[in-house]
Amino acid sequence: MDVTGHLEAALDAAVALADAFGPEHTRGRPTPRLDTAEQREAVEAALRLVTSLAPRVDDASLARLTDGAERLYEALAALVDGEHAHAAEVVNGLLRASRAEPWLVQYGDEPWHLYFGDPSRTGAERWLADLTTAVAMLAGGDGLSRLRRCEAERCELVFLDATKSQNRRFCSTACQNRTKVAAYRSRAR
């Protein structure tokens, strides 16, 4: 397993998880409050970005992961806003709470995998350790300029700009189109 690839996947999962539970507005509308089944679905969808296994999240892990998701969003939003000290405080708190530390794990004859949570711990701790470590490495590395917040009105989603030109402004084409339509209508008046 490529360590960089795993960290990239963990960072994508951290952003997806944070966006599912953190922002007040998503794509022009208030972010809907999810019921338990929808929360579980959102968490499991984010975790599938970092593992080929179908993760199953129990109720205790779900509560811990949704709380962690809100804190991850707080940290990512602070990074986008240039509030690096606040982001570091939140990330360090998550790293302590999840007891993040590197672990080499091998499954059968597969190559060794590097994780940041003890495999004997609960699912939520292990996942939060991995996702938070990825956010910490983003904050402390040179990829921070890739982290953005959607520029569309009433959308607070964060995203990683993976374009070659690094000029992406919107989280989705829906937000881009909504912004273009609003600009056209304001010019037509």
VOGU-3710 file (C-alpha; in Angstrom, 3 decimals, decimal comma):
1> mdvtghleaa> 0,000/0,000/0,000  1,289/3,428/-0,904  1,472/5,519/2,288  0,834/8,691/0,351  -2,175/7,073/-1,321  -3,583/5,973/2,026  -3,136/9,442/3,511  -4,750/11,019/0,443  -7,716/8,654/0,790  -7,920/9,372/4,531
11> ldaavalada> -7,903/13,107/3,807  -10,686/12,698/1,222  -12,665/10,714/3,798  -12,036/13,353/6,488  -13,338/16,106/4,190  -16,391/14,041/3,189  -17,162/13,217/6,809  -16,685/16,828/7,904  -18,920/18,115/5,094  -21,679/15,686/6,069
21> fgpehtrgrp> -21,954/17,059/9,615  -20,241/20,451/9,883  -21,564/23,194/7,611  -24,743/25,136/8,288  -25,440/25,559/4,552  -24,890/23,122/1,709  -25,365/23,998/-1,947  -27,640/26,940/-1,259  -29,827/25,346/1,392  -29,610/24,787/5,127
31> tprldtaeqr> -27,792/21,523/5,745  -30,439/18,959/6,652  -30,249/17,348/10,072  -29,849/13,646/9,472  -31,709/10,910/11,311  -29,691/8,002/12,723  -29,939/5,861/9,592  -28,856/8,782/7,376  -25,984/9,580/9,751  -24,804/5,968/9,600
41> eaveaalrlv> -25,048/6,029/5,797  -23,034/9,273/5,576  -20,331/7,961/7,929  -20,053/4,629/6,133  -19,900/6,388/2,735  -17,024/8,570/3,944  -15,170/5,589/5,400  -15,522/3,671/2,119  -13,263/6,329/0,579  -10,386/4,968/2,673
51> tslaprvdda> -11,099/1,228/2,716  -12,231/-1,355/0,218  -14,069/-3,163/3,019  -17,682/-2,236/3,701  -17,406/-0,551/7,104  -20,200/-1,192/9,585  -20,637/1,459/12,241  -22,278/0,551/15,554  -24,270/3,090/17,602  -21,423/3,966/19,994
61> slarltdgae> -18,988/4,499/17,112  -21,602/6,499/15,205  -21,998/9,012/18,024  -18,237/9,353/18,381  -17,677/9,712/14,633  -20,406/12,345/14,166  -18,890/14,388/17,000  -15,458/13,906/15,442  -16,848/14,963/12,056  -18,103/18,257/13,486
71> rlyealaalv> -14,694/18,889/15,039  -12,919/17,962/11,796  -15,112/20,487/9,973  -14,246/23,101/12,588  -10,535/22,430/12,001  -10,812/22,417/8,200  -12,880/25,619/8,181  -10,336/27,271/10,481  -7,529/26,262/8,107  -9,404/27,743/5,136
81> dgehahaaev> -9,983/30,944/7,121  -6,285/31,205/8,043  -6,964/30,536/11,728  -4,133/28,032/11,965  -3,690/28,214/15,742  -7,354/27,349/16,319  -7,182/24,541/13,742  -4,073/23,144/15,444  -5,826/23,237/18,815  -8,819/21,286/17,455
91> vngllrasra> -6,654/18,785/15,549  -4,368/18,242/18,543  -7,441/17,583/20,709  -8,701/15,004/18,217  -5,270/13,383/17,984  -5,128/13,091/21,788  -8,695/11,783/22,057  -8,126/9,154/19,366  -4,649/8,320/20,696  -3,226/8,541/17,194
101> epwlvqygde> 0,079/6,771/16,721  1,580/4,898/13,788  0,956/1,151/13,528  2,164/-1,298/10,918  -0,436/-3,965/10,235  -0,350/-6,929/7,879  -3,406/-8,889/6,743  -2,455/-12,389/5,666  0,026/-12,311/2,794  -0,717/-8,692/1,888
111> pwhlyfgdps> 1,965/-6,021/2,166  2,267/-4,081/5,400  -0,150/-1,174/5,874  0,532/1,971/7,892  -2,356/3,114/10,065  -2,499/5,699/12,826  -4,712/3,891/15,298  -4,090/0,727/17,296  -6,007/-2,083/15,546  -7,235/-3,375/18,914
121> rtgaerwlad> -9,145/-0,158/19,674  -12,750/0,583/18,824  -13,661/1,438/15,250  -14,349/5,097/16,007  -10,980/5,653/17,676  -9,102/3,952/14,858  -10,971/5,841/12,147  -10,664/9,219/13,868  -6,947/8,622/14,423  -6,425/7,963/10,702
131> lttavamlag> -8,609/10,829/9,468  -7,274/13,351/11,965  -3,677/12,410/11,178  -4,381/13,083/7,505  -5,791/16,529/8,369  -2,777/17,197/10,615  -0,407/16,286/7,806  -2,307/18,606/5,460  -2,100/21,449/7,992  1,606/20,884/8,545
141> gdglsrlrrc> 2,515/20,254/4,910  2,678/22,088/1,629  -0,698/20,848/0,350  -2,702/23,292/2,471  -3,289/25,584/-0,521  -5,442/22,785/-2,022  -8,007/23,118/0,782  -10,827/25,475/-0,166  -14,347/26,454/0,824  -17,014/26,692/-1,856
151> eaercelvfl> -17,413/30,282/-3,055  -21,106/29,893/-3,868  -23,551/31,832/-1,749  -25,027/29,763/1,114  -22,599/26,879/0,681  -19,966/26,208/3,306  -18,631/22,881/2,063  -14,869/22,431/2,111  -13,077/20,536/-0,632  -9,632/19,636/-1,897
161> datksqnrrf> -8,735/21,211/-5,220  -7,114/18,426/-7,214  -7,029/20,344/-10,503  -3,693/20,925/-12,170  -4,222/24,704/-12,304  -5,424/24,856/-8,676  -8,142/27,379/-9,521  -11,289/25,486/-8,560  -13,745/27,765/-6,759  -16,836/25,628/-6,195
171> cstacqnrtk> -17,543/22,318/-4,460  -19,678/21,099/-7,362  -21,020/22,022/-10,762  -24,391/22,632/-9,072  -22,906/25,485/-7,028  -20,977/26,792/-10,025  -24,134/26,817/-12,175  -26,204/28,401/-9,397  -23,628/31,198/-9,096  -23,484/31,753/-12,865
181> vaayrsrar> -27,286/31,916/-13,129  -27,459/34,439/-10,267  -24,774/36,594/-11,919  -26,599/36,457/-15,261  -29,908/37,432/-13,665  -28,353/40,345/-11,816  -26,815/41,652/-15,068  -30,136/41,241/-16,933  -31,998/43,550/-14,541
//
